Amino acid sequence: MAQAHDLANALNAVARSASFSNTQARATARKHGHVDWPATKAENQDFNPEVDGFETFVMEDGSRCAWVPGQGKYAGRGR
C-alpha cells in the first residue's frame, strides 16, 4: 500500500491547484512509475468525470490510489 500512499501524496500536492484536472492527475501518475496501467484502465472503464470526479489508479502492488470527494483529496487504499 506504500505505492498508493506515495502517489496520493504526489497527487495531493498537484490537486491544490484550482485548475487541477484528470489530465494533470494522469501526468503525475505517469511520472510515479508504479501504476498498473492495464488494471487502471479496467478500473475506470465506466468512469464519468462529471459524476465520479477523478480517476482511481491501481498500483503494481494491488493497492489503489482513489479520490475521496468529501475530503477533496486522494488517499491510498488496500487491495
C-alpha positions in Angstrom: 0.0 0.0 0.0 3.1 2.2 0.2 2.9 2.8 -3.6 -0.7 4.1 -3.3 0.3 6.4 -0.4 3.3 7.8 -2.3 1.1 8.5 -5.4 -1.6 10.1 -3.2 1.0 12.4 -1.7 2.2 13.4 -5.2 -1.3 13.9 -6.5 -2.5 15.9 -3.5 0.4 18.3 -3.9 -0.8 19.0 -7.5 -4.5 18.9 -6.6 -4.2 22.1 -4.6 -4.2 24.0 -7.8 -7.6 25.5 -8.8 -7.1 24.2 -12.3 -6.4 20.5 -11.3 -7.8 18.1 -13.9 -7.8 14.4 -14.7 -5.1 15.2 -17.4 -2.8 16.5 -14.7 -3.6 13.6 -12.4 -2.7 11.1 -15.2 0.5 13.0 -16.0 1.5 12.9 -12.3 0.7 9.2 -12.2 2.8 8.5 -15.3 5.8 10.1 -13.6 5.3 7.9 -10.5 6.2 4.7 -12.3 4.3 2.1 -10.1 0.9 2.4 -11.7 -0.5 -0.7 -13.3 -2.0 0.9 -16.4 -4.0 -2.0 -17.8 -5.6 -2.5 -14.3 -6.2 1.2 -14.0 -7.9 1.3 -17.4 -10.1 -1.6 -16.4 -10.9 0.0 -13.0 -12.0 3.2 -14.8 -13.9 1.6 -17.6 -17.2 3.3 -16.7 -15.6 6.4 -15.4 -17.5 9.6 -15.9 -15.7 12.8 -14.7 -18.9 14.7 -14.2 -20.2 12.1 -11.7 -17.0 10.4 -10.4 -14.7 13.4 -10.0 -11.2 11.9 -10.5 -9.9 8.6 -11.6 -8.7 5.8 -9.4 -5.2 4.5 -10.0 -4.3 0.8 -9.5 -0.8 0.2 -8.3 1.6 -2.7 -9.1 1.2 -4.0 -5.5 -2.6 -4.2 -6.0 -3.4 -1.2 -3.8 -5.4 1.8 -5.1 -5.0 5.5 -5.1 -8.5 6.9 -5.1 -10.1 10.3 -5.0 -12.1 10.9 -1.8 -14.7 13.5 -2.8 -15.9 14.6 0.7 -12.3 15.3 1.6 -11.2 16.7 -1.7 -8.0 14.7 -1.9 -6.5 11.3 -2.9 -5.9 8.5 -0.5 -4.2 5.2 -0.6 -6.3 2.1 -0.1 -5.5 -1.6 0.2 -6.4 -4.2 -2.3 
